[in-house]
Amino acid sequence: MATGYLEILRARHAARLLVGTLVGRLPNATAAIAIVLFVRAEGGTYSLAGALAAVYGVANAVGQPVLGRIVDLRGQPRVQLPAAVLSGLAMAVFAFSGIGSLPLAYAAVAGAGLFTPPLEGGLRALWPSVLRREDQVHTAYAMDAVAQEVMFTVGPLLVTLCVSLWSAQAALLVLNVVGVLGALSVVVSEPSRAWRSAPREAHWLGALRSPGLLALLAAFLFIGMALGSITVASVPYADDHGGDAVYGWLMAALGFGALVGGTVYGARQWAGEPARRLRVLVALLVVCYLPLMLMPDAAPMVALTALAGVFLAPAIACAFVLVDRHAPRGTVTEAFSWLVTTFTVGHSVGTGVAGPVVETGGALWGFAVPAVAGGVSLLVLTATGRVVAAPGQGAVVAAGSENDPNRAVEPRFSSGDRA
């Protein structure tokens, strides 16, 4: 299993790009918990902390595809590093000004979210130019998905460590400085400096003019909803079965399951059409969500939660392949950024939907939400099966000199104009 991953990491620049991207994304991965802890340390309410974290999340969802489009137009170094610096400075303003002036606090967290650099989409745009072989790129996508799970598990622990050693203010500052250094490590690398997007047709919709990409985004909106609803439904369950410690184990199990599933998935090459494989993976996700409604004692519930996460990272990794295929020429970073944004929005919607459901019907109905959301995602992929699978039906695109590798058919591409 390790052979495929070691082959990727031994490739020139691969380990540096992966680690740099993960470190650069630490501020984003830890923003919600860092903001909440800082606001509470400043004497603010949980409502205020939640509102500020929500503003950050919404601004981040808006900024990712916008910055992704600019990256496709201007290159990575000219966008990623300035964005990281601006995001870090905005969070520093929040850290030093506190909540004394609420308009300033809201503006600062909004700026930090809006300018978060699209490092995740940028890395996926770089993989083909670094690895060359398509099978290696697919393995790298799976490794990337696994690495995200590790980051979102370790990140909150780093926040609490910084808070315990220093303060909540120091946690905000340190993590954002580290994030800027991670972005710097990526953008000064040779692949990032050399990467150029393919020429693109001038079109205001950018990547969103691809029907296949729109279908994928719709499906992953509901997968995000499923994941967000699990985080909410687990709270009342934990309250009845041991409290915060049980909740922590449930969330860790969800991440661990995704980690194991993604690791196994990326360790081999899969035959067949990725669109069909994605439908199978999402169907397995739904099947694994259903047992959560049994709500057994804590230990078996932790096992069921781990099972619920097993097919998440493989589904995401498979979606990366399809996004790359469907992205219109010259929009690959933007397309990946849209997937990040859609998944994030879906997660937020899921938490919002599960809250009233839990209050009305308890944890049982709360755990029904992910199964329903996953089922809707599967219906979307089934209904749009031909559209999602279309680029894989033998289409041939002439190779270009650019190192934007996506192989999607662009029937309306007719000039070298840049959007």
Backbone torsions as a table, in degrees:
resi	resn	phi	psi	omega
1	MET	NA	-37.0	-175.9
2	ALA	-74.3	-19.5	-174.0
3	THR	-59.6	-46.8	-178.9
4	GLY	-62.2	-41.0	180.0
5	TYR	-69.4	-39.9	178.6
6	LEU	-64.2	-35.9	177.6
7	GLU	-62.1	-39.7	178.1
8	ILE	-66.1	-49.2	-174.5
9	LEU	-67.8	-24.0	178.3
10	ARG	-78.3	-18.0	178.8
11	ALA	-62.3	143.0	-177.2
12	ARG	-58.5	131.9	176.9
13	HIS	78.4	-15.2	-171.0
14	ALA	-62.2	-51.0	-178.1
15	ALA	-62.2	-41.1	-179.8
16	ARG	-62.8	-43.5	-178.8
17	LEU	-66.3	-41.4	-179.7
18	LEU	-65.3	-50.5	-178.5
19	VAL	-65.1	-43.7	179.8
20	GLY	-60.7	-40.6	178.5
21	THR	-65.8	-43.7	179.5
22	LEU	-62.9	-44.7	178.9
23	VAL	-65.5	-40.6	179.3
24	GLY	-64.7	-25.8	-179.7
25	ARG	-91.2	-0.5	179.0
26	LEU	-55.0	-44.6	179.0
27	PRO	-57.7	-38.1	179.7
28	ASN	-71.0	-41.9	-178.5
29	ALA	-66.6	-26.8	-175.0
30	THR	-109.4	1.7	-172.1
31	ALA	-59.4	-46.8	-174.5
32	ALA	-60.3	-51.1	-178.1
33	ILE	-68.9	-35.4	179.5
34	ALA	-66.4	-40.9	178.3
35	ILE	-64.5	-44.9	-179.3
36	VAL	-61.6	-46.9	-179.1
37	LEU	-64.6	-38.2	179.9
38	PHE	-67.4	-44.7	179.9
39	VAL	-62.7	-41.2	178.1
40	ARG	-65.3	-38.4	177.6
41	ALA	-64.9	-28.7	178.4
42	GLU	-83.5	-1.7	179.2
43	GLY	90.8	10.3	179.3
44	GLY	-79.9	169.0	-178.4
45	THR	-87.2	165.2	175.0
46	TYR	-65.5	-32.8	178.3
47	SER	-62.2	-43.8	178.7
48	LEU	-65.7	-42.6	179.5
49	ALA	-61.2	-44.2	178.7
50	GLY	-64.7	-39.3	179.9
51	ALA	-64.9	-43.0	179.4
52	LEU	-65.6	-41.9	177.9
53	ALA	-63.7	-37.5	178.7
54	ALA	-66.3	-40.3	177.9
55	VAL	-61.6	-42.9	176.7
56	TYR	-58.5	-46.9	-177.8
57	GLY	-63.3	-42.7	179.1
58	VAL	-64.9	-44.9	179.4
59	ALA	-61.7	-39.3	178.1
60	ASN	-63.7	-41.7	179.2
61	ALA	-63.4	-34.6	177.9
62	VAL	-74.0	-42.1	-172.1
63	GLY	-72.6	-32.9	-174.4
64	GLN	-58.6	-54.4	-179.7
65	PRO	-68.1	-31.2	178.6
66	VAL	-65.8	-49.5	178.6
67	LEU	-66.6	-34.0	177.1
68	GLY	-61.2	-40.0	177.2
69	ARG	-65.5	-39.5	179.5
70	ILE	-66.4	-37.3	175.7
71	VAL	-59.5	-44.5	179.0
72	ASP	-61.4	-30.7	-178.9
73	LEU	-84.6	-39.6	-169.4
74	ARG	-113.1	-7.3	-177.2
75	GLY	95.2	165.1	-173.8
76	GLN	-75.1	-51.2	-174.8
77	PRO	-59.6	-35.9	-176.1
78	ARG	-74.0	-10.4	-179.1
79	VAL	-117.8	-49.0	-172.2
80	GLN	-61.4	-49.4	-176.4
81	LEU	-68.6	-48.5	176.4
82	PRO	-58.4	-38.2	178.5
83	ALA	-64.0	-43.0	179.1
84	ALA	-61.8	-41.3	179.7
85	VAL	-65.6	-45.6	179.5
86	LEU	-62.8	-40.8	178.2
87	SER	-63.9	-43.7	178.6
88	GLY	-64.4	-39.9	178.8
89	LEU	-65.4	-40.4	178.8
90	ALA	-62.9	-40.8	178.2
91	MET	-69.6	-31.7	175.6
92	ALA	-65.3	-39.2	175.7
93	VAL	-59.1	-44.1	178.2
94	PHE	-63.1	-41.9	-178.3
95	ALA	-64.7	-37.9	-177.3
96	PHE	-86.7	-29.4	-178.9
97	SER	-88.1	-24.5	178.5
98	GLY	67.7	-149.3	-177.1
99	ILE	-109.7	17.3	178.4
100	GLY	-62.2	-39.0	176.2
101	SER	-116.0	104.2	-176.0
102	LEU	-64.2	-40.5	177.0
103	PRO	-58.5	-40.2	178.7
104	LEU	-66.8	-39.4	179.7
105	ALA	-63.0	-45.6	179.4
106	TYR	-64.7	-41.4	179.4
107	ALA	-64.2	-39.0	-177.9
108	ALA	-67.0	-47.0	-178.9
109	VAL	-69.4	-32.5	176.2
110	ALA	-64.9	-42.7	177.6
111	GLY	-63.8	-40.3	179.2
112	ALA	-62.7	-40.6	178.7
113	GLY	-71.8	-41.1	-176.5
114	LEU	-63.9	-38.0	-175.4
115	PHE	-96.2	9.4	175.6
116	THR	-58.1	121.3	-174.4
117	PRO	-67.3	142.6	179.9
118	PRO	-78.9	60.5	-177.7
119	LEU	-65.8	-33.0	-178.0
120	GLU	-64.3	-50.3	177.1
121	GLY	-65.2	-35.3	179.4
122	GLY	-63.7	-39.5	179.0
123	LEU	-63.7	-42.7	-178.4
124	ARG	-68.1	-27.1	174.0
125	ALA	-72.6	-26.6	-177.6
126	LEU	-84.1	-27.7	-172.9
127	TRP	-51.7	-47.8	-176.7
128	PRO	-63.4	-32.5	179.6
129	SER	-76.1	-21.1	179.7
130	VAL	-88.1	-37.1	-171.3
131	LEU	-102.1	-24.2	175.5
132	ARG	71.8	-58.4	-175.6
133	ARG	-78.2	138.5	-176.3
134	GLU	-64.7	-38.1	-179.6
135	ASP	-65.0	-34.8	176.8
136	GLN	-68.0	-37.7	178.7
137	VAL	-62.4	-42.9	178.9
138	HIS	-62.5	-40.8	176.3
139	THR	-63.9	-39.6	179.2
140	ALA	-64.5	-38.1	176.7
141	TYR	-60.1	-42.6	178.2
142	ALA	-65.9	-43.3	178.1
143	MET	-61.9	-37.9	177.4
144	ASP	-61.2	-46.3	179.5
145	ALA	-62.2	-39.2	177.5
146	VAL	-65.3	-43.1	-179.1
147	ALA	-61.7	-34.2	177.9
148	GLN	-63.1	-39.7	179.1
149	GLU	-63.8	-39.9	177.8
150	VAL	-62.2	-43.4	-177.9
151	MET	-64.0	-43.3	-178.5
152	PHE	-73.9	-12.4	172.6
153	THR	-88.3	-44.1	-176.9
154	VAL	-77.6	-34.7	-175.8
155	GLY	-52.7	-53.9	178.7
156	PRO	-59.2	-33.4	177.2
157	LEU	-64.7	-37.5	177.7
158	LEU	-66.0	-37.3	177.4
159	VAL	-61.5	-50.5	-177.9
160	THR	-65.0	-32.4	177.0
161	LEU	-65.7	-45.2	178.2
162	CYS	-62.6	-39.9	179.6
163	VAL	-64.6	-42.2	-178.0
164	SER	-70.6	-35.0	-179.3
165	LEU	-79.4	-39.1	-176.8
166	TRP	-123.9	-90.6	-178.9
167	SER	-164.5	168.9	178.1
168	ALA	-65.5	-34.9	176.8
169	GLN	-63.6	-43.8	178.8
170	ALA	-62.6	-36.2	179.2
171	ALA	-61.2	-44.4	178.0
172	LEU	-60.1	-45.7	-176.1
173	LEU	-69.7	-47.8	-175.9
174	VAL	-63.0	-46.4	-176.9
175	LEU	-64.8	-35.0	179.2
176	ASN	-75.3	-33.4	173.5
177	VAL	-63.9	-44.6	178.0
178	VAL	-60.8	-39.3	178.9
179	GLY	-62.2	-41.6	178.2
180	VAL	-63.7	-40.6	178.4
181	LEU	-63.9	-38.0	176.7
182	GLY	-63.2	-45.1	178.0
183	ALA	-62.3	-39.8	178.7
184	LEU	-61.9	-41.8	179.6
185	SER	-59.8	-36.6	-179.6
186	VAL	-73.0	-49.8	-169.3
187	VAL	-73.6	-20.1	176.9
188	VAL	-88.5	-2.8	178.6
189	SER	-73.4	155.5	-178.0
190	GLU	-61.1	-44.6	-179.7
191	PRO	-62.0	-40.5	-179.8
192	SER	-66.1	-42.1	-179.6
193	ARG	-69.0	-31.7	-176.4
194	ALA	-86.4	-21.2	-172.9
195	TRP	-65.1	134.5	173.0
196	ARG	-135.5	137.7	176.7
197	SER	-71.7	156.4	175.3
198	ALA	-66.1	156.0	172.4
199	PRO	-57.1	143.9	-174.6
200	ARG	-127.3	149.8	174.9
201	GLU	-71.9	135.1	177.3
202	ALA	-66.2	115.7	-177.7
203	HIS	-156.8	128.0	-174.6
204	TRP	-66.6	-23.6	179.2
205	LEU	-78.7	-17.0	-179.9
206	GLY	57.3	-129.1	-177.9
207	ALA	-65.4	-23.6	-174.8
208	LEU	-73.5	-2.5	176.3
209	ARG	-81.4	-1.6	178.0
210	SER	-87.9	115.7	179.6
211	PRO	-60.2	-38.0	179.5
212	GLY	-63.6	-40.8	178.0
213	LEU	-64.9	-41.1	178.7
214	LEU	-60.7	-39.2	178.0
215	ALA	-64.2	-42.9	178.5
216	LEU	-63.5	-41.9	179.9
217	LEU	-63.9	-41.1	178.2
218	ALA	-61.9	-42.3	-179.8
219	ALA	-64.5	-42.0	-176.4
220	PHE	-79.6	-15.2	169.4
221	LEU	-60.7	-43.2	-178.3
222	PHE	-76.4	-30.8	174.3
223	ILE	-66.3	-39.4	173.9
224	GLY	-61.0	-40.5	176.9
225	MET	-60.1	-41.8	180.0
226	ALA	-61.1	-44.8	-178.7
227	LEU	-66.6	-42.3	179.3
228	GLY	-63.3	-37.4	-179.0
229	SER	-69.1	-31.5	177.7
230	ILE	-64.0	-40.3	-179.2
231	THR	-63.0	-31.1	179.3
232	VAL	-82.6	-46.5	-178.0
233	ALA	-62.5	-26.0	-179.5
234	SER	-71.1	-20.2	-177.6
235	VAL	-66.8	-55.9	178.8
236	PRO	-64.3	-32.4	175.5
237	TYR	-60.9	-47.2	-178.9
238	ALA	-63.5	-36.1	178.8
239	ASP	-59.8	-32.3	-178.7
240	ASP	-91.8	-5.3	-174.2
241	HIS	-132.9	24.3	174.7
242	GLY	133.7	-7.5	173.8
243	GLY	88.7	-153.7	-172.0
244	ASP	-60.0	-35.1	-179.0
245	ALA	-61.8	-42.2	178.4
246	VAL	-65.2	-40.8	178.1
247	TYR	-60.2	-43.0	178.5
248	GLY	-61.0	-41.3	178.4
249	TRP	-65.6	-38.8	179.0
250	LEU	-62.6	-45.3	-179.4
251	MET	-67.8	-37.8	177.4
252	ALA	-66.1	-38.3	179.6
253	ALA	-64.9	-38.7	178.5
254	LEU	-61.0	-45.6	177.6
255	GLY	-67.3	-38.7	179.6
256	PHE	-64.2	-41.3	178.1
257	GLY	-60.8	-43.8	177.9
258	ALA	-64.1	-37.7	179.2
259	LEU	-62.3	-47.1	-179.9
260	VAL	-65.6	-46.6	-178.7
261	GLY	-61.0	-44.4	179.7
262	GLY	-66.2	-37.5	179.5
263	THR	-64.0	-45.7	179.9
264	VAL	-67.2	-43.0	-177.9
265	TYR	-60.6	-42.6	-176.6
266	GLY	-79.0	-6.5	-176.2
267	ALA	-81.9	-7.0	-179.9
268	ARG	-140.0	163.6	176.2
269	GLN	-92.4	139.2	-175.4
270	TRP	-110.1	128.8	178.4
271	ALA	-82.6	160.9	175.3
272	GLY	97.4	174.7	-176.5
273	GLU	-76.2	128.3	-179.3
274	PRO	-59.4	-31.8	-178.9
275	ALA	-64.2	-42.6	177.5
276	ARG	-67.0	-40.7	179.4
277	ARG	-62.1	-37.8	179.1
278	LEU	-64.1	-40.6	177.8
279	ARG	-61.6	-40.6	178.4
280	VAL	-63.6	-44.2	-179.0
281	LEU	-63.8	-41.6	178.6
282	VAL	-67.6	-37.8	176.0
283	ALA	-61.5	-40.5	177.0
284	LEU	-66.1	-35.5	174.5
285	LEU	-57.7	-48.6	-178.4
286	VAL	-60.9	-44.5	179.5
287	VAL	-59.2	-38.5	-178.4
288	CYS	-79.1	-19.0	174.7
289	TYR	-74.6	-32.1	-174.1
290	LEU	-59.1	-43.3	-178.4
291	PRO	-62.7	-16.7	178.1
292	LEU	-60.4	-27.1	-178.7
293	MET	-71.1	-12.4	176.4
294	LEU	-70.4	-29.4	178.1
295	MET	46.0	60.9	177.8
296	PRO	-74.0	-168.5	177.2
297	ASP	-64.1	170.8	-169.0
298	ALA	-56.6	-48.7	-175.2
299	ALA	-61.4	-52.6	177.2
300	PRO	-65.4	-28.8	178.3
301	MET	-67.2	-37.0	175.6
302	VAL	-61.6	-41.3	179.1
303	ALA	-64.6	-42.2	179.2
304	LEU	-65.3	-36.3	178.4
305	THR	-67.3	-38.9	175.2
306	ALA	-61.6	-41.9	177.4
307	LEU	-61.5	-37.8	179.7
308	ALA	-64.1	-23.5	-179.3
309	GLY	-93.4	-9.9	-170.2
310	VAL	-58.8	-41.5	-173.6
311	PHE	-95.1	5.5	-179.2
312	LEU	-70.2	-54.9	-179.4
313	ALA	-62.1	-41.3	174.8
314	PRO	-59.9	-39.5	178.4
315	ALA	-63.9	-40.9	178.9
316	ILE	-65.9	-43.5	179.6
317	ALA	-62.4	-40.8	177.6
318	CYS	-65.3	-37.5	178.3
319	ALA	-64.5	-34.1	177.9
320	PHE	-57.9	-43.1	180.0
321	VAL	-60.6	-43.9	-177.7
322	LEU	-71.2	-37.1	176.5
323	VAL	-61.2	-43.3	179.5
324	ASP	-60.6	-37.3	-179.7
325	ARG	-72.9	-35.1	-173.8
326	HIS	-90.1	-16.5	-178.4
327	ALA	-62.8	123.7	175.2
328	PRO	-58.2	153.1	-176.8
329	ARG	-52.3	132.5	176.8
330	GLY	83.1	10.0	-177.5
331	THR	-127.5	20.2	-170.2
332	VAL	-63.7	-42.2	179.4
333	THR	-65.6	-43.0	178.2
334	GLU	-61.1	-41.4	-178.6
335	ALA	-62.9	-45.9	177.6
336	PHE	-63.7	-36.4	179.2
337	SER	-66.6	-35.1	176.1
338	TRP	-64.2	-36.7	177.9
339	LEU	-64.1	-42.6	177.4
340	VAL	-60.6	-46.4	-178.0
341	THR	-63.4	-45.9	-177.6
342	THR	-63.4	-43.0	179.2
343	PHE	-63.1	-41.2	179.8
344	THR	-64.8	-44.5	178.3
345	VAL	-62.6	-42.9	178.2
346	GLY	-60.5	-40.8	177.4
347	HIS	-59.8	-43.5	180.0
348	SER	-66.2	-41.4	177.9
349	VAL	-63.5	-39.5	179.2
350	GLY	-61.3	-42.5	177.7
351	THR	-65.4	-37.9	179.5
352	GLY	-67.7	-37.8	179.9
353	VAL	-73.4	-42.1	-175.8
354	ALA	-66.8	-30.4	-179.0
355	GLY	-56.1	-59.4	178.4
356	PRO	-62.1	-34.7	179.0
357	VAL	-63.4	-42.8	179.1
358	VAL	-66.0	-41.9	179.6
359	GLU	-63.3	-32.9	-178.2
360	THR	-84.3	-46.6	-172.6
361	GLY	-116.7	-0.1	179.3
362	GLY	83.8	-174.5	-175.0
363	ALA	-62.9	-32.7	-178.5
364	LEU	-56.6	-50.7	179.8
365	TRP	-71.7	-27.6	175.6
366	GLY	-62.4	-40.1	178.7
367	PHE	-76.5	-10.4	173.8
368	ALA	-76.7	-25.4	-177.2
369	VAL	-60.9	-48.0	180.0
370	PRO	-60.9	-36.2	178.2
371	ALA	-65.0	-41.8	179.1
372	VAL	-66.6	-46.3	-179.7
373	ALA	-62.4	-42.3	177.0
374	GLY	-63.0	-38.2	177.3
375	GLY	-63.2	-40.1	177.7
376	VAL	-64.9	-39.9	177.1
377	SER	-59.6	-43.1	179.1
378	LEU	-64.2	-39.9	177.6
379	LEU	-62.2	-40.6	178.7
380	VAL	-61.8	-46.9	-179.1
381	LEU	-65.5	-35.6	179.1
382	THR	-69.7	-44.2	-178.3
383	ALA	-66.8	-29.2	-177.5
384	THR	-107.1	22.0	-174.1
385	GLY	-54.8	-43.6	-179.1
386	ARG	-66.4	-38.6	-178.9
387	VAL	-67.4	-43.8	-177.9
388	VAL	-68.0	-35.6	-177.3
389	ALA	-85.5	-9.4	-171.3
390	ALA	-53.7	-46.3	-176.8
391	PRO	-64.0	-18.0	-178.3
392	GLY	-87.7	3.9	-173.6
393	GLN	-94.3	49.4	171.1
394	GLY	82.2	10.4	179.2
395	ALA	-68.4	142.4	-179.4
396	VAL	-122.4	131.2	178.0
397	VAL	-118.0	133.2	-179.4
398	ALA	-63.2	136.5	-179.5
399	ALA	-71.1	142.3	177.8
400	GLY	-115.3	177.2	-178.4
401	SER	-85.2	-13.8	-178.2
402	GLU	-72.0	159.1	177.4
403	ASN	-104.8	28.7	162.3
404	ASP	-86.5	110.1	-164.6
405	PRO	-90.8	-1.5	-169.9
406	ASN	-65.5	141.3	-170.4
407	ARG	-106.0	22.2	-176.9
408	ALA	-70.2	145.9	174.7
409	VAL	-72.9	135.7	179.2
410	GLU	-124.6	80.6	-172.2
411	PRO	-63.4	-23.7	-176.6
412	ARG	-97.7	3.4	-179.9
413	PHE	-73.0	120.5	-174.4
414	SER	-136.7	-1.9	-178.3
415	SER	-152.3	173.8	178.3
416	GLY	-95.5	11.5	-179.2
417	ASP	-64.2	145.7	178.7
418	ARG	-103.4	138.0	-177.2
419	ALA	-63.1	NA	NA
